[in-house]
Amino acid sequence: MSTTKKTVVADYLREALAKGVYQPGERLPGEEELADELDVSRATARLGMRILQDEGRIAIHVGRGAYVADHQPIIHRATPTSRDDPGRLDSDYHSRLRDAGYSNIDEKIKVSLDTMRPKIAKRLLNESEEQGPHGGLVVIRASEHFVDGSLWQSHVTYFPFSIASNTALMSPEYLEGGIGEVLRELGLHEEWNWDIVGARMPSQDEADAFGLAPGIPLLVQERVTYEGQRPLRFTETLMPANRHQLLYAGGDAPEELRVMHSDVNIFEH
C-alpha cells in the first residue's frame, strides 16, 4: 500500500469535491467502489479517504460510510481597519464562530520579557534603538484563543522595550480598547503596516496544541506597524489552515466589510 496509491485516491476525491460532484452531506462511494474504480486495494482506498478526513473535507462514520463535510472555514479579517487589533478576536468574529456552531470562546494572555531573536530584531529595531541601552530587549504579549476547549488562534505581539516598558502592554490583562488605544495614549500613532502571509507545516508541539491531524498546515500572518519609519510592534498570528480563510480588502473599504462577506467560502463551486 504505497503512499503514491493512497494519494491517488485522495486526489481523485479532492477533485470530485472541487467540481461539486458531491455536495455537503452527500454520501461518498464506499471503499470497495473506489478500489474498483481506481484499481487499488480496499485498504489503500481507506487510507486515501482518511487523508481527506484529516483535512476536514469528509466525515467517516463507522458502519454508515463517508459523507462530504460542510467545510466552512471561519473568515479571518486580515486587512486592518480603524477599530481592528491583530491581537484580538473581534465581536464579529465571535458571531461567525457562534453561527458555525461554536459557543465556548476564551482567551488567555501571557506577558514576558526577553532578548530579541534575530528574526524579531530584523522587524523591530532601527538604528537609533540598536544604539540604546535596551535595544536588545523585547516585551512579548502572547494571546491564545480557545474555542470549545481547543486552541483556535495564537497571536504573539512583540514590542521594543523602549515602547512597552512600564505600560499597560506589560499587564497580562484584557485591554478594553486594544493595543492600538494603549499606543495612542502613549502618544504613538500607527500610520502604516506591512503584512506577509505564508503556510508551513506545524511542529509536533504546535500540532498537539492545535489538535491538528497529519497533513494540515498552519497559516502564518506577520504584521509590522509603524509610526513614520519607527516600528511599533510586530504581530505573528498562527491559524490552522483547515479552519480559516483570510479576507483582504483594498481601497476605501467599509467598516462593515467583515459582515457583508462573512459567508464567502473558497470551497464554493
N, C-alpha and C positions, 0 to 999 in steps of 0.2 A: 504493500500500500504506500506508494511513493507520494512525496509532497506534491509532485507535479500533477498527479492524477486527482488528488483531492482539491487542488487549486483549480483544475479544470471544472470540477463540479461547482465550486464556489463562484467562479467567473460566469458559468452558464446561468446560474440562478440570479446573480447580481445583474447581469444584462437583461434577463427577463423582467426583473423588478424595475429596472431603469426604463424599459419600454412600456411599462404598465400592463404587461401580460397578466399579472396577478395583482389584485387590489388589496388594500389593507383589510385584514380579517379573513381573506380568502385562503382556503386550504391549498397547500402546495402538493406537487406529486410526491408520492412516497419513495422510500429508499429503493424498493425493487424497480419501480418505474424509471427512476433516474438512472439506476445502474444499467438497465436495458437500453435506455436512450443514449447514454454516453459510453457504453461498453466498458464499464468498470464494475468492481465488486460492490455488494451492498455495504460492506464495511467502509469502503472508500467513499461511497455516496454519503454515508452517515457522517464521516469526518468532514466532507465538504459542506454539508448542511450546518455542522457545528461552527464552522468559520463564520457563516452569516449570523448564527445565533450570538456568537461572541461580539459581532459588530452591532448587535441590536436590531438587525434588519428582519429577522424572523423569530418566532417563538415555537419551540418544540415541546409538545405535551405528550408524555408517555401514554401510549395506548390510544391516542387521538390523532397524532400526526403533527405536521409542521404548518404553521399559519403565518401569513405576512403580518409583521408588526406595523402598528400605526406609528411610523417613525417620524416624530415631530421634535426636532432639536429646538431648544429654547433660544430665542434671539438675544445675543449679547450686543447691546448698543455701543458700537466701537467708536463712533465719531463723538467727540466731546461737545456738549452744549454748555450754556452758561450755568446750568444747575447740576451738571454731571460731576461725579467724583469717581475716578477709576478704581478707588479702593473700597467702594461700597456697592451693595446691591440696591438699586433704586426701587421705589414703591411700584412702578410699572412692571419691573422685572418680577417682583413678588407676585403681582397679579397674573402674569403669564405662567408662572410656576403653579399657582393655585388652579388656573384654568386647565392646566395639563394634569391635574390630579394630585399635586403635591401640597402638603399642608404645614408640616413642621419645618420651619425655616429658622436657622440660628446662626449666630456669628460669634467667633472667638478671636480676640485681639491680643497680640503679644508685642512687646516693645523691647528692643535690646540695643546695645551699643557695641560696635566692633570696628576693627580696622578695615579699610577698603580693599576688597579683592581687585585685581587688575580690571576685570570686566566692569565693576561699579565705578572705579576711578576714571575709566575711559569715558563714562557717560556723565559724570557729575563734577569733575574737577576742571577748573580753568586755571590759568597761570597764577592769578593772584591768590587763589585758595591753596594751590600747591605750596606757596611760599609761607602760608600762615602757620601758626603753632598747632592748629587742629586740622590741618589739611588732609591728614590720613585717616580721620575718624568719620564714621557714618552712623546715623541713627536709623534703625531698621524697624519699620512698623508693619507687622505681618497680620493680615486679616484672612481667616479661613471661614468660608461659608458652608454650612451643612444643611442638607435638605433631606428630611425624613431619616436623619441619623447618619447620612453618608456625606463625605466631603464632596462638594459640588464645584467650587471655585476656590482658588488660592490667589490672593493679591499680596505682594510684598513691595512696599514702597521704601525707598532709600532717600535720606536727606543728608546733605552736608551738615556736619556737627555745628558749623557756624550759623546755620539757619534754625535748626531744631532744638538746640541746647536750651534748657530751662523754659520750654514752651509746652503747651498742651499736646503737642505732637509726641512728646515722650511719655504721655499717660496712656496706659492700656485701657482706655475707656472709649465708649462710643462718642464720636464728635457730632453733635447735633447739626451743626452747619457744614460738616465735612472738612476735609483737609484744606480745600480752597479758601474757605472762610477764615480758618486759622491763619493762613498765609496773608490774607488781606488785612487782618487785624495787626499783623506784624509789619504792615506797610509794603508787602511784596505782592506783585500782580503777575499772574500767569498770562503772558501775552501771546505765546505760540507754543506749539509742540510738534514733535515728530513721532510717528508710530512705525514699528516693524512687526510683522506677523509671520510666524512660521509654524511648522509642525515637526515634532520629534517623538520618538518612542520614549515612554517613561522608564525611569529606573525601576528596579524591583520595589524599592521603598515607596515610590510615587504610585506605582500600580496597586500596591497594597492599600495605600492611604485613600486613593480614589475608588477602589473596588473595581479596577479595570480588568476585563478579560483579555487574554492574549490577542495581540494584533491591533489594539485600539491605541492610536497616538494621542498625544496632548497637543492642543493648540496653545501657542505661546504668543502673547501680545506684550510688546515692550513699548513704553511711552516715556519720553523725557519732555518736561515742560520748562519753559524759560521765561525770564524777565530780561528782555534785550538779549544779550549774549551770555547771561548768567544762568546756569542750570539750577532749578529749584528743587526738583525731585525726579526720581526715576522709579517707575512702577512696572513690575513684571506680573502678568496675570497668567495663570495656568488653568486651562479648561479642557476636560475630556472631549475629544472631537466628536464622539457619538452623541453628546448631549447639547452641543452648542453650534450655532452659526452666527457669524459676525455681520452686523449691519453697519455699513459706512454710508455717509451722505455728503454730497458736495454742495457748494453754493450756499444760499441763504435758506437752509433747511429749517422748517418749522419745529418748534419745541416738541410738538405732539407727534413727531415722526415715528417714534418707537411704538406708539399706539396705533397709528394709521397702518403700519405694515407689520403688526405683530403676528399675522397669520401667514407670512411669506415662508415658504419651505423649499429648500433647494432640491428636495426629493419629489416635488410635484412633477407630474407627467405632462 
